[in-house]
Amino acid sequence: MPSLPDTDAARAPQQRESAAVVSVREVEHTYGGKGRGATPVTALGPVSLEIPAGEFLVLVGPSGCGKSTLLRLIAGFERASSGEVEVFGERPEPGNQAGIVFQQPRLFPWRTVGDNVGLALKYAGVPRAERAERTAGLLERVGLADTADRRVWQISGGQQQRVAIARALAGGKRLLLLDEPFAALDALTRERLQEDLRTVSAETGTTSVFVTHSVDEAVFLGTRTVVLSARPGQVALDLPIGLPRSGTGPDELRGLPEYAALRAEIGTAVRDAAR
Ligand SMILES: Nc1ncnc2c1ncn2[C@@H]1O[C@H](COP(=O)(O)OP(=O)(O)OP(=O)(O)O)[C@@H](O)[C@H]1O
């Protein structure tokens, strides 16, 4: 096999593969305090985290410990008060590096499901001629084949959240940030979406950061769980989740002794963090 020329261009892809997708270094964040009378709230830190490509990192911790703040810093919605956040080696800018899914789907309710996904493809620069096929493929991936022509207000909350995930995937970003995306759903719908997200993430290998209050969700979805302590959140536990990513059904997975052990360990860490 001919050897590759030893140039920066030839080395770059390999270097990108090995570099962390998200680097959080000694980050602290304080809200407010600049205006007269405002009391500053130190929400986070100091926190340091490296998230490699393909990781599905779940952030858990007591209410108000700074989980959403950390996600917003990674998304570029906020700038850290101190320390450094890098995503793919750059300062994060909203919409540039990551697809984002919020607790509420935030779709255009009067438009069709297909339009909502198609618009994301348009903004991602996908030519018009390819959009219908790509939309159909994305909707199929999230379990919504044949719904492209329905209006958003005509589908259920769970289906709307599936559209939001399809829309986030449509951007073609290699990083997905999800802030309690299933919190507003009923238990059964939530379980189904967890299963499908787990499958989609294993298939696409998209790096993900997922915020939740649910210890079970952390074990089920994650390849790694980070527990933050009470505000200002710091890393209280950083635990790899070495469960099989494919070939094991959800019930079988939840029945594994390792599953119960991980749940117990993370549950204890969250309870300790809340004290
Ligand atoms: N824009 C803001 N201005 C002032 N304080 C804020 C702002 N956003 C969040 N905070 C405060 O920062 C702290 C951390 O909030 P954050 O939403 O990051 O926590 P969280 O862990 O995601 O909470 P929850 O689990 O309840 O959603 C909280 O005390 C919150 O009230």
The ligand as an SDF file (V2000), in Angstrom:
LIG
                    3D

 31 33  0  0  0  0  0  0  0  0999 V2000
  -30.4160   32.7430   33.3840 N   0  0  0  0  0  0  0  0  0  0  0  0
  -30.2070   32.5730   34.6690 C   0  0  0  0  0  0  0  0  0  0  0  0
  -30.0590   33.6080   35.5010 N   0  0  0  0  0  0  0  0  0  0  0  0
  -29.8490   33.4510   36.8250 C   0  0  0  0  0  0  0  0  0  0  0  0
  -29.7460   32.2570   37.4250 N   0  0  0  0  0  0  0  0  0  0  0  0
  -29.8830   31.1640   36.6470 C   0  0  0  0  0  0  0  0  0  0  0  0
  -30.1260   31.2700   35.2430 C   0  0  0  0  0  0  0  0  0  0  0  0
  -30.2110   29.9990   34.7380 N   0  0  0  0  0  0  0  0  0  0  0  0
  -30.0420   29.1800   35.7820 C   0  0  0  0  0  0  0  0  0  0  0  0
  -29.8400   29.8740   36.9140 N   0  0  0  0  0  0  0  0  0  0  0  0
  -29.5780   29.3140   38.2390 C   0  0  0  0  0  0  0  0  0  0  0  0
  -28.4010   28.5290   38.1510 O   0  0  0  0  0  0  0  0  0  0  0  0
  -28.5320   27.3280   38.9040 C   0  0  0  0  0  0  0  0  0  0  0  0
  -28.3310   26.1200   38.0000 C   0  0  0  0  0  0  0  0  0  0  0  0
  -29.3980   26.0610   37.0640 O   0  0  0  0  0  0  0  0  0  0  0  0
  -29.5230   24.9060   35.9790 P   0  0  0  0  0  0  0  0  0  0  0  0
  -30.7750   25.1550   35.2290 O   0  0  0  0  0  0  0  0  0  0  0  0
  -28.2610   24.8200   35.2150 O   0  0  0  0  0  0  0  0  0  0  0  0
  -29.6450   23.6220   36.9070 O   0  0  0  0  0  0  0  0  0  0  0  0
  -30.1720   22.1690   36.5670 P   0  0  0  0  0  0  0  0  0  0  0  0
  -29.2900   21.2180   37.2810 O   0  0  0  0  0  0  0  0  0  0  0  0
  -30.3180   22.0020   35.0990 O   0  0  0  0  0  0  0  0  0  0  0  0
  -31.6080   22.2380   37.2600 O   0  0  0  0  0  0  0  0  0  0  0  0
  -32.9200   21.3270   37.0420 P   0  0  0  0  0  0  0  0  0  0  0  0
  -32.4870   19.9210   37.2560 O   0  0  0  0  0  0  0  0  0  0  0  0
  -33.8520   21.8080   38.1180 O   0  0  0  0  0  0  0  0  0  0  0  0
  -33.4170   21.5970   35.6520 O   0  0  0  0  0  0  0  0  0  0  0  0
  -29.9130   27.3820   39.5510 C   0  0  0  0  0  0  0  0  0  0  0  0
  -29.7620   27.8820   40.8390 O   0  0  0  0  0  0  0  0  0  0  0  0
  -30.6670   28.3630   38.6890 C   0  0  0  0  0  0  0  0  0  0  0  0
  -31.6760   29.0220   39.4130 O   0  0  0  0  0  0  0  0  0  0  0  0
  1  2  1  0
  2  3  1  0
  2  7  2  0
  3  4  2  0
  4  5  1  0
  5  6  2  0
  6  7  1  0
  6 10  1  0
  7  8  1  0
  8  9  2  0
  9 10  1  0
 10 11  1  0
 11 12  1  0
 11 30  1  0
 12 13  1  0
 13 14  1  0
 13 28  1  0
 14 15  1  0
 15 16  1  0
 16 17  2  0
 16 18  1  0
 16 19  1  0
 19 20  1  0
 20 21  2  0
 20 22  1  0
 20 23  1  0
 23 24  1  0
 24 25  2  0
 24 26  1  0
 24 27  1  0
 28 29  1  0
 28 30  1  0
 30 31  1  0
M  END
$$$$
